[in-house]
Amino acid sequence: MSEFECENKPLRNIRVTGTAKVSAEPDLAIITFNISSKATQYKSCMDILYNRTQSLREELVSVGLGRAEIKTTRFNVDTNYEYDKQMDKRYFRGYKATHDLKVEFPFTPEYLNQVLNVLSYTETQTSFKISFRISDPEPLRQQALANAIKNCKEKAEILTQAAGVSLEEIISINYSWDEVYIRPARELCEVESLASEAAYDITPEDIDISDTVTINWSIK
């Protein structure tokens, strides 16, 4: 988007918006787990959830992940009702609980395979999701901003050359850090745990960071 103003005013100006996108390979893998349990008694429900959680922790520790790295993201306990359409009535069936956990680690295909092979035999009856992100996106943010400014100037020079005028001083630069867009870490897969000794061929796609800046120049 650009705006070219060339009216008979004391100050003539041109305002141009530049955009840029940079990409990089993700260097962190994130696995999120959802452990759940149901039972008619509250204590039984909590015991099942606790045992499954501890089992998962032990499995992750067995491949070198520290217990402190296994974080709880959500914990919920609720009553469990079942609705009978014919009777138009809800029946109390006990309790249900969920414990969501997350672990992240430096990504290499070899190590991720180790983790997945352990999880393929998990006894926790849990599903999990894998996603990826960049550990330090700040250098990419700076590169995206620099490229957006360069793109903005190139557009302005094309417009002014075509119009037979020239760029002078910068009047203003409009930019907000809120405009920086980092494509969220991609969710690669959601799987149910099942026994397998397969070597997973996982190549995550690049993470994109986009930025936009608008510059207003005086022209003559």
N, C-alpha and C positions, 0 to 999 in steps of 0.2 A: 504494500500500500504506500502510495506517495501522494503528496499534494504540492502542486506547483503554482505559486502565486506571483503574478507579474502585473499587478494593477498599478495605476499611477498614484503611488503612495510614497511618502518620504522614505520608507524602508521597504525594500522588496526582499522577499525571502523565499526559501524553498525548504520544505519539511519532508524528510524521507525516513522511512522505517526500514531498518535492516534486521535480518533474521539469520540464524545459524544453528546448526546441529552438529554435535560431535558424539562419537561413539567409542566405547571401550569394552573390552571383555570383562565380565564380572569376575571378581576374585573371592567372593564369599558365597558359600552355600548355606541355605537356611532350610531346616526341616521342622515343620510344625506337626504336632500330634494331637489327636483328640481321643482321650480315653473316657469310656463311659461305663456305667454300671446301673443295674436295676435290681431291686429286691423288695419283698413285701415288708421287711423290717428295716428301720433306719440304720441300725448297727451293721446289719449284713450288707446293706448297700455301700456303706462307707468302708467296710473291711475289704470288699471286692475291689473297690476303686483304689484303695491304698495298696493292696497287693499287686495289682496291675501296674500301678505307677512305679512301685519299687522294682518290679521286674524289668520295666522299660529302662529305668535308670541304670540298673546293673548291666543290661545289654549295651547301652551306650558307653558306659565306663569301660567295658571290655575291649572297646576299639580305641581307647585312649582319650575319650572326652571326659573332662572333669565334671564332677557333680555340680560345682558352682556355675558351670556353663549351661546347665539344663534349667531353663527359666520357666516359671509358671506365667502364662498370659491370661488365663481365666480359670476360675473355679466356681462351680455352681451346683447347688443341691436343691431339688424341688420335689413336690409331691407328684405322684404319677396317677392320673385318672384315665379311665377308658370309657368312651362314649358308646352307648347302645342306641342305635338309631330306632329300632323297633320299640324300645321302651322309652325312648327320648329321655334318657337318664344317664348321668355320669356315675361311674363306680370307682371307688378308691382301690388302686392296685398296689400301693406301696410308695416307693421312693425311687428317684432317678438322680444320678449325679454325673457330672462331667468335669474332667480336668484337662485343660489344654496346656501343652508345653511347647517350648521352642528351643532349638539348639542351632547355633551357627558356627561355622568353622571355615578356615581357608580352603578354597575349592581346588581340588585336583581330581581328575577322573578316577585315579587309582584309589585315593582315600575314600571318595564317595562310594565307590564300589565296595570297599570294606564295610562301610556303614550299612549299605543296602543289603549286603549278604547276611549280616547279623540280624537285621530287621526282618528279613524274609522268613526267619524261624522264630519270630517273637511270639511269646505266649500271652501278650497283653490284649490280643484281639482288638487292635487299634488300627485305624487308617492314618495315613500321613501324607503331607504335601511337601514338595520340594520347590524352592524358588531360589533366585540368585540376585545378588546386588553388588555394588561397588563399595568397598570399604571406605575410601576417601574420595568423594566426588568433587572436592573443592578445586583441584587443578583443572578438572574438566569444565567446571562452571566458569572459571577464569578464561579458559580457552574459548568457550562458547561465546562469552561476552566480547572478547577481542575479535573474534571472527564476525560477530554481528555488527560491530562498529565498522570493520573493514568492508563488509557487505553494504552497509549504509552509505559509506563514502563512495564506493564504486557506483552505486545507483545514482547518487547525486551528481557525480561527474558525467555520467552518460546523459542524464537529463539536461544538465546545463550546457554541455557541448552541443547537443542537438538543438537547444534553444538559442544558441549563440550568446550566452552569458557566462559569467565565471563565478566560482564560489569565493566568498570573502570570509569574514569571521563567523565563528559559531555563536549563535544567539542563545540557544538552550539545548540541553540534552535531557530527554525524558526517559527515565529508566527506573524500574522497580525490581528489587530482588524477588518480589512475589511472582514476577513474570517468568522466572527461571523454571523450566519444566523438566523434570527428570522422570523418564518413563519408569513406572513402578517395576519393582523386581518381578520378573515373570514367574508365574506358577507353572512349573514344568509338568507336574503330574500329581495325581491323587490315586493312591493305591491302597488296596486292602492287603494286609500282611498274608503272604502264603509262601510255603517252602519253595525255594529256587536257588540254584547255584549258578545262575546265568551271570555273564559279565555284561553289565549294562553299558551300552555305547551312548554316553550322554555328553552332548556338546551344547551348552547354553548359548543362546543368541546374545548379541551385544546389547548393552544398556545405552540408551540415547539420552542426551541432555541438550535441550533446546533453549535458546535465549532470544530476546527481542530488545532493540533499542531504537529510539526515535531522536533524530538530530535536526535542529532548525538552523540553517545557514542564512546569512545575508548574501545577496547576489548583486552583481552590477553588470 
